[in-house]
Amino acid sequence: MKFRTTIVQSGKTTTGIAVPEAVMEALGAGRKPPVRVTIGAYSYRSTVAEHRAGAGVAGGDEVEVDVALDTDKREVAVPAELARALDAEPRARATFDGLSNSNKSWHVLQVTGAKTDETRERRIAKSIATLREGRPR
């Protein structure tokens, strides 16, 4: 479903795409449907409206946008060391597997964002302890 719109900018860098109400209704999947968005040659999956840098656009630019409902299953790539730790703790693994993708991503980013092995190991241990207790974070 294609439409033309202007990239909306508020503040210095916050930008977004205003999706017309008719497009939202045509998608028929609620107020924040998962979509695949294409701007020029750049495509991305999202439930939000914009990947400005990858698309090479700025606030005020008028662009043609192609939006399609994204029904593909979304998966979070779990780093090997976190996966091993989860597999060693069945209760933590069960909690992790039941989390939303955003909560899974939070744990993954704690590990992948670590700059040292020591920090990575400490963060994995903290995630495992939290998940073992049945808590998402």
N, C-alpha and C positions, 0 to 999 in steps of 0.2 A: 504494500500500500504506500504509494508515494505522495509526498506533498512538499510544497516550498514553505520555508519559514526563515525567520531571522534568528541568529544566535543571540540569546538574551544575556546581557552581562549586568551583574550587580557587584559593586565593590571593585577591587583591582583585578581579581582573577576568577571569581565565581561566575560560571556561565552555564547555560542550559538551553534546551530545545523546548519550545512551547508546542505541545502536540495538540492539534485541533480536537475538539470534543467529538466531531464526527468520526475521526480516526479511532479514538478511544472506544466509542460505541461499536464501531465496525469490528474491532479486535474482539469484543465481547468477553473479556476475561478480567473484569474488575478495574479498580482504580490504579493499580500498580502491576500490570501484567509483565511477565518476563517476555522480553522481545529481542530480536536481532535487528540492529540498526546499521544502516549503510549510508555513509556520507562520502560521496566521490568513490574512491576505490577502497576506503577503509570501512571494515565491518567489525562490530563487537556485539557481545551478548550483555544484556543489562536489564535491570528493572528500573534504573534511573535513566536520565535522558542524554548523557553526554560524555564523550572522551575527546575533549578539545584538542589536546596536543597530537594524538595519533591521527585525527582527522585533518589536522592542519587548518583549523578555523579559529576565529577570534570573535569577541563580542561585537555585534553590529553587522557581521557578515550575513548575507542572504544565501541560503543553501537549499538544495533539494535533498530530502531525506526519504529513505525507503525503510519502513518499519514493518516487520512481520512477527506474528506471535511465535514465540520460541517455546516449543513443547519438548525439546530434547532434555534428557535428564542432566541435571547439573551435578558435577562431582568435584570434590576438593582433593587435590593432589597432596597426599600425606608424605612428608619426608621419611626416608627409610628408618632413621633412628627413632622417630616418634612412633612409627608403625610397629617396630620391634618392642618398644616399651609398652604400647597398648596391648599387643599380643601376649605379653608376659603377665598382664593384669586383666583377667576376664571382666571384672566389674567395671574397670575404667574403660575397656573396649566397648562394653555394652552401652555405657553412658555416652561415649563418644559417637558410636554408630547411631544413636537416637537423637543427636543434636541437629539443629538446623545448619544449613551450609554456612551461614554467617558465624555461628558459634564454632563450628569446626575450623573455619578460616582463622578465627581469633587464635586458637591454639596453634595452628600451623604457623601463623605469622610470628608468634612468640618465639618459635624455634628458628625459623628462617631469618628472622631479624637479628638474631644474636651474632655479635661480632667475634666472639671467642668460643672455643669448645667448652670451656668452663661455664660460661653463661648459658650456652645451649643445653648442656647437661642439667644445670640447675633449673632452667625453665621447663624442661621435659619432666623432671621430677615433680615440680610444682603442679604441672598440668595433670600428671598421673594421680597425684594425691587428691586433687580437687575432683577429678572425674571418678575416682574410686569411691568418693563420698556421695556420688550421684548428683553433684552440682555441675552446671554447665560452665561456670567460670570461677 
